[in-house]
Amino acid sequence: MGLEIDEREGDGAFIVTVSGEVDLYSSPELRRAVTQAVAKRTGTVAVDLRGVQYMDSSGVATLVEGLRAVADTGTGFVLVAPSQPVVKVLQLARLDAVFDIRDRL
Amino acid sequence: MGMEQENEYAIEVEDLVVRYGDQTVLDGVSFQIRRGETFVILGGSGHGKSTLLRNLVGLMRPFAGRIRINGQDFTAMSDAGRMEVRKKIGMCFQGSALFNSMSLADNVALPLREHTKLKESTIDIMTRIKLELVGLGGYEDYLPAELSGGMRKRAGLARAMAMDPEIIFYDEPSAGLDPIVAAGIDMLIRKMQSTFNLTSVVVTHEMASVKLIADRVCMLRHGRILAMGTLDELAASDNPFVRQFFERRPDEDQEDRDDYLRALTGGSERTAPGPQEPEDGR
């Protein structure tokens, strides 16, 4: 299964919904979406990860890049409902306490 | 790299035969390794463990037999095809195989720079994540020569993990380390396996490590599989050579006293035994 990304504005946030597999070869697509979302400065950037079946360290690194980028803009960066594979990788990298993780937006 | 699940087995080896000249080093070896399994290849020195590993990672081509990686016939592939498969494979070398002139961060980043189109900013964070994973956060700018043996092993593991492989091979991961550092490497192997559902193949003769990490064990003797199963199954085996290995007993000295005396007093010529001399009649 590949990677699918949906981008929309709503609820005072820019929501990037990710599903499928985020790996070395598909994560540049996630990076593009996250970078664009941060650049819009329309409010909180929310990355919905409930549909992610697999994420490797390139996906996690991309999310860290997003978090770092919003620090410069003063807006928020939220991970919404990360699936179990995402949670495990975040925990292993000790990033589960670094991100703002919410069950829903 | 995705997690393709169409095949239950990550690795399938069928009737593998490897020869160095006239010497048969692996003789009809067959086994299957399930996805997410930690499979230990055990055996004494010179019984074919390292040769088997070199074939599994594609550094050698066998004389006969077949190796399938994720269902694909690895042995019949072109070099280009093997290179693609190797991107899903991580190799943790016994001597770490780090580039001494490069910092740890550059060592870990190298495969990502070579094989992906990721941005340097992404690679930089991935590298730091991998070094943090193995307990080397903050050592990014160190050269390998500035580290202890255990730290170099961990750095080698970080580099093996750089491309987020599906399968990782470890060659004697805890050899030459003190028991505490070795146990730390074993725990790391376990952590990587459970978090990423990594298929792990570990070549070792360290029984303490085997107890900590193995789901299944395959014991090689004279290039053939002597026994295969869980550690408990092997520990219950009544095969004399399995027992000898588990009980850490040396080979019995069967030399005749008179022959020995003659050898010492120059009364006879001795010839050194060959490394592959069969002792069990095969």
Interface residues (C-beta under 8 A of the other chain):
Chain A: M1 G2 E21 D23 L24 Y25 S27 P28 R31 Q53 Y54 D56 S57 S58 V60 A61 T62 V64 E65 K88 V89 Q91 L92 A93 R94
Chain B: M1 G2 M3 L112 H115 T116 K117 L118 K119 S121 T122 I123 I125 M126 I129 K130 E132 L133 M161 M163 D164 K191 T195 F196
